[in-house]
Amino acid sequence: KSLAALRKLVPCAVVKCGENGVRFSGGTETFSVPAVPVGNAVDTTAAGDHWLAGFIYGRDRGESFRRSVEYGTLFASKIIRHHGSVLTDEHVSELKMQLKV
């Protein structure tokens, strides 16, 4: 219901559902992307910021909405594995490997 309500107001809407993944609606697409399994989340500080950074990263590279949502989900999964709001060098290296950058 939330996603449909948001779509009446904006051309692109995202509802993040924590461990239940993400719902997206934009253009002619509406879909869900599952959360990346992380075990126990340590600290969710900045998870939304990192999700948005991943989404923007994907869109800036010309990726589809679906792939960009997957990037956002991956970025957020990294930050919640430790305390604080800054990714460690190790996490950045893991992301680069996973994204093949």
Buried (B, 14 or more C-beta within 10 A) or exposed (E): EEBEEBBEEEEEBBBBEEEEBBBBBBEEEBEEBEBBEBEEBEEEBBBBEBBBBBBBBBBEEEBEBEBBBBBBBBBBBBBBBBEEEEBEEEBEEBBEEEBEE
